[in-house]
Amino acid sequence: MAQSHNLSSILVTYLALCSACLALQADIRADSNRDGTVDLTGPTDLKDKLSWSNTAGAIFLPNIGDTDRRCSKLALEGPPLSNEALAACNDASDDIQRSPQYLARLKTVPLPGLDLGAWGTVAIQREISRRNVRIFRREGTHWLITENDHKFSGKQLKQGLELGIDARDTRRPLGWDGRVEVQFQVQNGRQRFQDFVRLRVAPVLTHHHLQPAELFLTTAGNESVTPVQRKFVADLQVAITGTGVNKPLFLFSGSDDVWTQDIVEPGYTSMPGPDGLITLQVMVRSAQPSRVAGRQVFEYLRTTGRGAVYGFVGIRDEVNSMGNLETIPPYTLREKSYPAGRVIQGAHGPLEPHIYDYMRAQEVQDPLILDADWLAVGHVDEFIQFLPAKNSRHGWVLFVADPVGGIEILKKAVRDGHGDVPAFSRKNATRPPFGPPDAYVPGGSISELLAIPEFVKKNDMFTERIERVREVLQQETGIPDSDIYKVPSVFETGVCSGPDEGISPERNCSENHGAALYPGVINGLVLSDTEYLSPNPWSPVIGGVDIMVEATNEVYGRIGYHVTYIDDWYSHHVGGGEVHCGSNSIRTVSVPWWRNIHLEDFRQDKGRHDEL
């Protein structure tokens, strides 16, 4: 009996020790189910703990804002920095936590059974991840950088650790892909336990027109040097206010480069938080290092909650301007879904935009390359536009330029006996603008315009090129014919630009590449889901009505848009661009990029923070 009692005691002791061993399991967790919190008591954050996909697993942010404009002020204090040095400074470029609101949380499950001498580490072993990721521990009200060799005490491990993680950079092509594996190790006497959790940095995404505008951008004018730009800015401000949109207007003032659309593509990165979506604005500078105006993105536009990226060095060619990047709003087609929309960019023959690889590395908006080789400037915003529309399949519609339709409007005017009416209704400026190009408003009648050799034929050819792009967009998105609208437009050839405009020699003054003859109404600024700002086309006026304005009002009116017109002839049109090229917009993000699409999410009267 004594022997049996001893065996029972040994078994009880063994089982107790085993239970203690089983209880001492290292367990580090992140918000792997993307509900905005880290669950330590239930299993909700366990299923996707080791996932690294865009739809599952924990995500964190590149914390690259510029709190209190610290970096921007430093850049403006001394001699001009290199482009690389200018971009290198941000909130995460050292080991100080300046913006903890953008930290993703990591937590460890408390281990009350540890010995007093126990200790632990939280580490990142992969070198490329370690260089790009910061881990912080919370001590009181402070967040302190935590290196691989930092030792957490047994007391801290018993209570459970509260950590934060952010990134120093975004996903990069041929560089860091945003993945990180965080290792949690515990040493308890002779016992060692470890656990892992995987996260991926959230992608940088571009805005689409289902997102409401919150800030408009343009370039300030100077009364003595650029008076026409000054007038454009004043008209733009009046239009924004007069339409009831009434959002602020930011003015770049460090350069006389008026092409605000081309130097930067406003974007964002976001992750779930306990109170809704946590979003950091990210401005993507164009891949044009010699374009000095692009430096303003870092010098003036960055601020608290708004960062910028650069480093994809291309050339000054217009293929790399950001007017050549637009975004299809969200859609699903068969097994493919684009809840954040899809980037489109124009190619100039074999030459593709340098930023293409960076956008592709984000792995969410899968850039689609389209043919823009028939245009002199060669930007997709010259002939394609996406607008919100409530009674459409995807919640948006496609507008495309229609040269045949534009020519037909002119031909009808001739058939109706108005062939002698001036082809342009705008008067020339009293003070001749400087050239090149020749900025005077062309003279001549409608009949004389149509009689120009090859004029109609070339517009027919441009229509064929646009139609092929339209077919590609239909194949890729599934948009029905009923959701495609044609905007009457007229193009000319032989347009010459100055040597610093980024137009390649084979396109400059070319008789085979098109540019808008009348200011291109499709190249305007979407103010809201009912208000649109268009360049004034200054086409023939018959019976007191501008015939292109009438046609534009009709097509935009079909989806409930009111069109406001401003004059951009001397400020932008003569340089090969329009209102859209001379402006930009930062938009509000309220819908997670990782979840399925619901059209109701994009109603522009909804609140900023929807449920995750």
N, C-alpha and C positions, 0 to 999 in steps of 0.2 A: 504493500500500500504506500509506503514511504517513497519507493522508487517511482510509482505511478504519479504521486503528488509532485515529485521533482520534475518529471517530464512535462506535466501540465503547466507548472510554473515557467519552465523554459519556453514552452510553446506560446504562452501568453506574452512573455517578454519579447519573443521573436516577432509575434504578430504586431505588437505595439511598435517595435522598431521599424517594421516594414511599413506600417501605417504612417509613421512619421516621415519615412523616406518618400512615400507616395505623396504626402502632403507638401513636401518641399520640392515643388516643381517651378522652375523659372517660367514666367509667363508675362510676356510683353505684348501689348495690344495697341492698335491704332484704330481709327474709324474706318474699318475695312468694308463696312456695309453702306458707308456714305450717308448716314442719317444725321450727321453733325455732332455726334457724341461718341465717346469711347466707353463701351460697355464692359465693366470688370466683373459683374455678377452673373450675367447671362451669356448665352452662346452666340449672340447676334454678330459679334465681330470676329468669330472664329472661322467661319466657312471660307471666307476669301482672304484669310490672313496672309497667305503666301501667293496671292494673285498679283499680276503685274499688267493688267489689261486696262483699256480705256473705259470698260464698262463695269469692272469689278476690282476690288482692292482699294487700299487707302491711297489718297493723293495729298500732295502738299504743294506749296507755292514757291516760285522763285521770288524771293523777297527783295526785289530790285527797285523799289520806289526811292524817293529822295525826300525823306522827312525834313520839313522846314527848309527845303531847298539847299541843304548843306553842300552837296556836291556841285550844284549849279552855281552857287555863290563863289565857291573856291575856283571854279573854272573861269569865272569872269574877273577874278581879282588880279591875276598875273598875266604873263605872256600867254598867247593862245596855245592850248594843249594839242597834241596830236589827236586824230580821230579816235585812235585806240585808247589813249589815256583818258579822253573825255568820256568814253563809254565805260571805262573800267570802274569808276567810282559810283557806288550806290549804297543803299542801306545794308547790304550784305557783303560789301567788299572787305570788311575787316571782321573782328570777332565781337563787336558790340551789338547788342540787340536794341535797335532803335524803334522797331515797329512790331511789337509782340502780337498785335491784332492779326497779323498774317502768319503766325505760327500754327502749324498743325500739331495737335496734341498726341503724345505718346504716354502711356501709363503702364506700370507694372502691377500685377496682382500682389497685395500685401503677403508677406511670409512671416507670420507671427511665431513660427516654430524654430526660427534660426537661432544658432548659438550667438553669444555676444561678440565673438571674434569673427563672425562671418563678414564677407565683403563681396562686392560685385562690380561689374563694368558694363557699360553700354558702348558698343563700338561699331564702326563701319570698316570692314576689312578690305573691300575692293578699292583700289587706289583712286581710280577715276571718280568714283562716287564720293570718296572721302574728300577729294579736292573741291567738289562742287556742293557739298552738303554740310550744314551746320546743325549740331544738336545742342540744345540748351537745357539746363536743369533749373528748376524754380527754387529759389531760396528766399523766403519772405516775399517781398514785392519785386525782387530782382530776378532777371534771367541771366544765367552765367554760362559761358561757352563750356562745353564738356568734350574733352579730347578722349581718344581711345583708352588712354592709360589712367584716366581719373577713377579713383576708388570710392565707391559708395559704401558707407558703413552698414553694419548689421542693423543698427537702429533705423536707418533710412529705408533699408530693404523691408524691414518688418512693417513699416508704415505704408510702403508702396511709393514708387517714384512718380513724380509728375514732370514730364519732359516736353519740350517743343522742338520741332524740326522745320527747317526751311532750306532753300537752295540759294546758292550764290549766282546761278545762271539758269537759263532755259534749256530745253532740248536743242541740240545742235546736230546738223548733218556731219557725219564723219567725226563726231565727238561724243560727248556724254549723251546718252539716250534718255536720261531722266530717271533711270532705275536705281534704287538703293535697297540694300538689305541691312537691317539693323539687328545686331546680335546682342543679346542680354545674357551675361554669364554670372553665376553665383558660386562662390567658394564657401562651403560650410564645413570647416575641419578638413577631413579627407574627401569629403563629397563635393562633386562639381556638377552643376546643372546648367543647361543653356537652352535658350529659345530664340526664335527669329520672327521678325515681321517684315514684310516687304511693302514698299511704297513706291509711287512714281510721281515725279513732278508734273503738275498740271500743264497742259499745252498752252501755247500762246495762240489765241484765236482772233479772227477779224470780225468786225461788226457787219450786220445785214440790216435791211430797211424795215424789218418787222420789229426791231428794237427802237424805242423812241429816242430822239436826240436829246442830249442834256447840255451840250456845249458845242458851239460852232466856232470854226477857225478861219481866219483869212490873214492876209498880209497888209500891214498898215501902209498908207500912202503918204507921200511927202508933197507939200504944196508946191515946192519949187522944182523937184526932180520928177515926181510921179503924180501929177495932179489928177490924171484920169483914174489911177488906182484909188486915190483919196475919195474921189466921187463914187467909185464902185463900192467902197467900204460904207460910205454914208447911205447909199441906196440899199445895200445889203442889210444894214441895221434897221432901216425903215421897214423893209419887207418882213424881216423876222418879227418885229414888233407889231406891224400892221396886220399880219395874218393871225395874230393871237397866239402864236407859238411862244414868243417872248422868252426865249432861252438866251443866256449870255453869249457874247461874241468875244473870243480871244484874238488878239492881234499880234502877229509876229512883227517885230520891229528891228531885228538885227540884220536884215538883208532886203534888197529891193527885188528879189526873186518873187514874182507874184503868183507862182504856181504852187499854191498851198497844198493842193491835192497830191502833188507829185513828190514832195519831200518826205512825207510821212504817211503811214497807214495806221490809224488808231486801232488798237486791239485790246485784249484783256486776257486775264487768266483767273480762274476761280476754283473754289473748293467748298464743300459743305461746312457749315458752322452751326452752333447750337441755336442761333436766332435766324437762320436762313443762309442764303448764299454769301460767301465772303469773296469779294472781287477786287483785284488789283488791276488798274488800267496799265496797259503796256503799249507804248508808242514804238512802232517799227520804222526806223529810219530807212530811207531808200538806199539801195546798194550803189551809191554814187559818191565815192569819197571826195572827188574834186568839187562837188556841189556844196559850196560853203553854207548855203541856206539850211541844209540839213542839220548842221551843228546846232541850230536853234532848238531842235527837239530836245537836246540835252541841256542846253544853256538856259532856256526859258520855259519850256513846256512841262518839264518834270516838276514834281512837287510831292507833298505828302499824299500817298495813295496812288501815285502815278509815276511809273518808271519808263524806261526806254531800252531798246536793244539795237545793236549794230554789230558788225563784224563779218558780214557777208559781202565782201568787197567786189564790186563789179566795175563797170565803166560808165561814163556820163551818157551813154546812148539812151534814147527815150524808151527803149524796151524795158529799162530798169526803173522808170518812174512809177510811182504808186497809183497814178491814174490808170495804169495798166493792170491793176488788181481790183477786182470787185468780188462780191460774195453773193452767191445764190442763197436765198433764205432756206430754212430747214425743209427737208422733204425725205420721204421714204419711197423707194422703188424696188419692188420684189424683195430680195434678201438684204439690200443695202439701205442703210439709214444714215442720214446726216443731220443729227439734232442741233448742231451748231451752224448749219449751212455748209456751203462748199465754195471754195475759192475758185475763181476763174482768172486766167491771165492770157495775154495775147502774145503770140510768137511772131517774129519777123523772119519768115522763112525758117532756116535752121537755128536761128538765134532765139533762145528762150530767156526769160527774165532770170537774173542771178538769184533773186529771192525765192525762186521756185523750190530749190533744195531745202531751204530753211522751213518753208511752209509745209513741205512734204514730211519733214522730220517731226512735225507736231502730231502726225498720224491720225488726225481727226477730220480735217476739212479737205483732204485728198484733192489737191489742185488739178484743175482741168485746163489744159492748154487749148486755146482757140486760135483761129487764123485772124491776125490783124495786119497781115503783110500787105494788104491793098491800100492801107492808109499811110499818109506821109509821116504823121506823128506816131501812129500805130498803137493807140490805147483802146482797150475794150470799152471804156466809158464813152467813147465817141459814137457807139452804135448799139449798145446793149444797156438795158436798165431793168431792175426788178422792183416791183412796187407792191405794198400790201393791198389785198383785195378780199373782202369778206366772203363773197359768194363764188370762190374759186376752189379748185381741187386741193391745192396745197396751202391756201391762205395767202397766196401771192400770185402775181401775173408777170409775164415777160413782155417788155416793150422792145421793139427793134426798129432801127431806122429803115425808112422805106423810100429809097431814091426814085423808084418808078412812080410811087404815089405823089411825090413832090413834083416831079416833071409833069404828071397828069394835071395837077392843079394849075400849073402855068399854061399848059396846052388848052385847058378848058377856058382860061381867061382869054386866050387868043380867039378860040371858037366863039366866045360870047361877045367878041368885038372890042376887046380891051388890049389888043396887042401893042398899042402905042403907049400904054401906061408905063412909067418908069419901073424897071425891074427891082429897084431898091427904093424904099421910102425914107431912109435916113439921109439927113443932110450931112455934108462934109463938115469936119471940125473947122472952126475959124482959124486956129493955129495949126499949120501942117505938122503932124507927128513925125518923129524921126524914123528913118528906115535903116536897113531893110527889116521887114518887107514893106512894100508900098501899102500904106494903110488907108489910102483914100477909098471912099465908097465908090464902087464902080458905077459908071453912067450907063446909058443905053436903055432900051425898052425891053419888054418881055419878049417880043418877037425877035429882036436882035440877039438876046441871050440864047434863045432856043436855036438860032441859026448858026451859032458858033460850031465850027467843024468838030465832029466827034463828041460834042458835049452830051447829047442825049444817049449816044451809044455807050459812053463811059459810065454814065449813071446806071444804064442797064447792066453793065458788067459788074458794077459794085453791088447792085441788088443781088446778082447771082452769088457773089461771095458771101453776102449777109445771109442769104437763104441757106447756104451750106452750113454756116454756123448755127442758124436756127434749127436745122435738122439734127445737128450734134446735140444741142441742148435738149431737144425733145427726146432723143434717144436716151440721154443720160438722166433726165428728170422725170420723164413720163408726163410732162405737162401737155394737156390737150390743146387742140387748135383753138378752142373757145377761150382759152386763157392767154392767147398770144395777140398782141395789139401792134399794129404797124403805125409808126409815126412819120408822116410826110417829111422828107428831108431832101436836100439837093447838095451835091458835091461838085467840086471843081478840081482841076489838076494844075500842075505847074507852079504850085505855091512855094516860095522861097523863104527860108529862115536864116537868121544870123548865124555866125560861126560858133556861138556859145550856147546854142539852143538844144544841142544833143541830137540833132537830126543827122543821120548818117548820110554821107555824100550821095549814095545811090538813090536816096529818097528825096533829097533836097532839090527843089525845082523840077521834080520828076513829072513827066506827062502821064505816068502810069499809076501814080499814087494819089489818093483822094484826100481832100480836106473840105470841111463844111463851107459851102458858098454863102448861104444864109446862116447866121449864128444857129448852131445846132441845138434845137429845143430839147432833145433827148439828153443833152449834156448839162443837166441842171441839178439843183440841190433838193433832195427830199426833206422837207421840213417836218412833216408829220404824216399820219395816215390819211389826211384829207387836203393837205396844203403842199404845193409844189412851186419851186422858184425856177423860172426858165429865163434864158437869155431872150431878149427881144429879137425876133428874126428880121425885122425891118424889110419885109417882103412887099410886093406891090399892094397898094391900097386902092381898092375898088369899091365905090359907093360908101366911102368912109370906113371901110373895114380892111384890116390887114389880112390877106387871104391865108397866110400860113398861121397866123394867130388863131383865126377862125377854125382851121383844121386841127390845130393843137388843142384848143379848148374842147373840141368835140371828142377827140380820142381819149384825153385824160378825164373828161367829164363822164365817160362811160363807166368808170370805176369809182366815181364820186370825188374826184380831185378838183380843187379850185386852183387855177394857175395864176401866179403873179409874175410879171415880166420886169426885168431890169436891163439896162443898157450895158453891155460888156464889149461893144465894138472895138473901142480903142484900148481898153484895159486888158482884154484877153483874146477876143476873136481874131484880131489881126496877127496875133502871135501863134495861132493854131489851136487855141483852146476856148473854153466857155466858162460859164458860171461854176460848174462842178470842178473844173480844173483850178479855179481860183479860190476855192473854199474847201472846207473839210468839216467833219463832225465826229464827236465822241458820243457814244450812245449808251443807254442804260441797259444793264444785263440783269435779268430777273429769272431766267430759266437755266437750269443745270445742263451743261453740254453733254452729260453722260447718260441721260435718261431718254426714254421714248418720247416721241413728239406728240403734243396735244395742241391743236391750233388755238384753243382757248387761252393757252399760256401767253400768247403773243398779242393779246388785246392791249392797246396802248393806254387804256385807262385803268389797268390793273396796278396794284401796289408793287413796290420794288422787290420785296422779299416774298416769293411764293414758297409753298411747302416743298421740301426736298423729296 
